[in-house]
Amino acid sequence: MYKSWWKILGAVLVIYSTIFGFLANVPMLPILYESIRNLYFHVPMWFSMIVLFGVSVFHSIKYLSSGNGENDLKAVESVNTGIIFGILGIVTGAIWAKFTWGQAWSFDVKQNFAAIALLLYFAYLVLRNAIDEEQKRAKISAIYNIFAFPMMVVLLFVLPRLSDSLHPGNGGNPGFNSYDLDQRMRVIFYPACIGWILVGYWIYTLLYRTRVLEEKNNNK
């Protein structure tokens, strides 16, 4: 069980942040009010996605340096899991936007760039399915993956800051400062981020193990 401590920790933190995310008191800020609770779910989804895409890049680099097919499988399953969290991030964001901005998709600059960032990784999966030869597919996918990650970072964290946005720091929406994210929220928000990242990594390991079993059955 000692090897699974991080899985237990992740599950406990997610359960804790979910329960107290709905029940604990939150600051009654203009525009947001009770909808600010979505911060405990929406933002951790994106953080988990970014970490999983980072794990994928790590294994893509390892594949290019070693040629080990296991690293290619780890890279693609990490992307698959990251996409799940990215979709959850967009869905929770759309729900939040509906209650605070009046419509689920207002074409806010950060919404648009987040969607484009996710499409980059859908393109990664399309690219893989378009190439039949195994080693060629793994190599080209790894190269694409390495370039996609910094592009995703620019789309999420750089370009939105160059123009006005309804997201954190603008229009009364929550940012990571003492006014928008007080101590009551921090003791739930940070565990939520850690918990969902750990659970996301756990899901990735399960998908990878499933893929390995499928590959073994196909090679029999």
C-alpha positions in Angstrom: 0.0 0.0 0.0 2.9 2.3 0.6 3.4 2.6 -3.2 -0.2 3.8 -3.6 0.0 6.6 -1.0 -0.3 9.3 -3.7 -3.5 7.7 -5.1 -5.0 7.7 -1.6 -3.9 11.3 -1.1 -5.4 12.3 -4.4 -8.7 10.7 -3.7 -8.9 12.1 -0.2 -8.1 15.7 -1.4 -10.7 15.5 -4.2 -13.4 14.2 -1.8 -12.4 16.9 0.7 -12.4 19.8 -1.8 -15.7 18.6 -3.3 -17.5 18.4 0.0 -16.2 21.7 1.4 -16.3 23.3 -2.0 -20.1 23.1 -1.8 -20.6 23.6 1.9 -17.9 26.0 3.1 -18.5 29.8 3.2 -17.3 31.9 0.3 -16.9 35.6 -0.1 -20.0 37.3 -1.6 -18.3 39.2 -4.4 -20.3 41.3 -7.0 -21.1 39.4 -10.2 -19.9 36.0 -8.8 -21.7 35.4 -5.5 -22.2 31.6 -5.0 -20.8 30.8 -8.5 -17.3 31.5 -7.2 -17.4 27.9 -5.9 -16.8 26.7 -9.5 -13.2 27.9 -8.9 -12.6 24.7 -7.0 -13.5 22.6 -10.0 -12.9 24.7 -13.2 -9.3 25.8 -12.5 -8.0 22.4 -11.2 -9.2 20.8 -14.5 -6.9 23.1 -16.5 -4.0 22.6 -14.1 -4.4 18.8 -14.4 -4.6 19.1 -18.2 -1.4 21.1 -18.3 0.5 18.7 -16.0 -0.6 15.7 -18.1 0.4 17.3 -21.3 3.8 18.1 -19.7 4.1 14.4 -18.8 3.3 13.5 -22.4 6.1 15.8 -23.7 8.5 14.2 -21.2 7.8 10.8 -22.6 7.9 12.1 -26.2 11.4 13.4 -25.6 12.4 10.1 -24.0 11.1 8.3 -27.1 13.1 10.3 -29.4 16.3 9.7 -27.4 15.7 6.0 -26.8 13.3 4.7 -29.4 11.5 2.7 -26.7 7.9 2.2 -27.8 6.7 2.2 -24.2 7.4 5.9 -24.0 5.3 6.5 -27.1 2.4 4.7 -25.5 2.8 6.7 -22.3 2.9 9.9 -24.3 -0.4 9.2 -26.1 -2.2 8.0 -23.1 -1.2 11.1 -21.1 -2.5 13.2 -24.0 -5.8 11.2 -23.9 -6.2 11.8 -20.2 -5.2 15.5 -20.6 -7.9 16.0 -23.2 -10.5 14.6 -20.9 -9.6 17.2 -18.3 -9.4 19.9 -21.0 -13.0 19.1 -22.0 -14.1 19.2 -18.4 -12.3 22.6 -18.0 -14.2 24.0 -21.0 -17.6 22.6 -19.8 -17.2 23.9 -16.2 -16.0 27.2 -17.6 -19.1 27.4 -19.9 -21.4 26.7 -17.0 -19.7 29.4 -14.9 -19.9 31.8 -17.8 -23.6 31.2 -18.1 -24.2 32.4 -14.6 -21.7 35.2 -14.4 -21.5 36.6 -18.0 -25.0 35.7 -19.2 -24.0 33.2 -21.9 -22.0 30.0 -21.9 -19.8 31.0 -24.7 -19.2 34.8 -25.0 -16.1 34.4 -27.3 -14.0 35.9 -24.6 -10.3 35.8 -25.7 -9.3 33.2 -23.1 -12.2 31.0 -24.0 -11.2 31.1 -27.7 -7.6 30.4 -27.1 -8.4 27.6 -24.6 -10.5 25.9 -27.4 -7.7 26.4 -29.9 -5.2 24.9 -27.4 -7.3 21.8 -27.0 -7.7 21.5 -30.7 -3.9 21.3 -31.0 -4.1 18.0 -29.1 -7.0 16.7 -31.0 -4.8 17.3 -34.1 -2.1 15.2 -32.4 -4.5 12.2 -32.1 -5.7 12.7 -35.7 -2.0 12.8 -36.9 -1.4 9.5 -35.1 -4.4 7.8 -36.7 -3.3 9.1 -40.2 0.1 7.2 -40.1 0.1 3.5 -40.4 3.8 2.7 -39.9 4.4 2.3 -36.2 7.9 3.8 -35.8 7.2 6.7 -38.2 3.9 7.4 -36.4 5.7 7.5 -33.0 8.5 9.7 -34.2 6.4 12.3 -36.0 3.9 12.4 -33.2 6.7 12.9 -30.6 8.0 15.9 -32.6 4.6 17.4 -33.0 3.9 16.9 -29.3 7.1 18.7 -28.3 6.2 21.7 -30.4 2.5 21.7 -29.3 3.2 22.1 -25.6 4.9 25.5 -25.8 2.2 26.6 -28.2 -0.5 25.6 -25.7 1.3 27.5 -23.0 1.4 30.7 -25.1 -2.3 30.3 -26.0 -3.4 29.9 -22.4 -1.0 32.2 -20.5 0.6 34.7 -22.9 -1.8 35.8 -25.7 -4.9 36.4 -23.4 -2.8 38.9 -21.4 -2.3 41.0 -24.4 -6.0 42.0 -24.6 -8.9 42.5 -22.3 -10.6 39.5 -20.9 -13.4 38.6 -18.5 -11.2 36.1 -16.8 -9.1 36.6 -13.6 -8.2 40.1 -12.7 -10.8 41.8 -15.0 -14.4 42.8 -14.5 -14.7 41.5 -10.9 -13.8 37.9 -11.7 -11.6 36.0 -9.3 -7.9 36.2 -9.5 -5.2 34.8 -7.2 -5.1 37.7 -4.8 -6.3 38.4 -1.2 -9.5 40.1 -2.4 -10.7 37.4 -4.9 -9.2 34.3 -3.3 -9.3 34.8 0.5 -7.9 32.3 3.1 -11.2 30.5 3.4 -11.0 29.6 -0.3 -7.2 28.8 -0.4 -7.5 25.9 2.1 -9.9 24.3 -0.4 -8.6 25.5 -3.7 -5.0 24.4 -3.3 -5.9 20.9 -2.1 -8.4 20.7 -5.0 -5.6 21.4 -7.5 -3.2 18.9 -6.0 -6.0 16.2 -5.6 -7.2 16.5 -9.2 -3.7 16.4 -10.6 -2.9 13.2 -8.7 -6.2 11.7 -9.7 -5.5 12.7 -13.3 -2.1 11.0 -13.2 -3.7 7.9 -11.7 -6.2 7.8 -14.6 -3.3 8.1 -17.0 -1.5 5.2 -15.5 -4.6 3.0 -15.7 -5.1 3.9 -19.4 -1.4 3.1 -20.1 -1.7 -0.3 -18.4 -4.8 -1.0 -20.4 -3.1 -0.1 -23.6 -0.1 -2.3 -22.8 -2.4 -5.3 -22.2 -4.2 -4.5 -25.5 -0.8 -4.4 -27.3 0.2 -7.8 -25.9 -3.1 -9.4 -26.9 -2.7 -8.0 -30.4 0.8 -9.3 -30.8 -0.2 -12.9 -29.8 
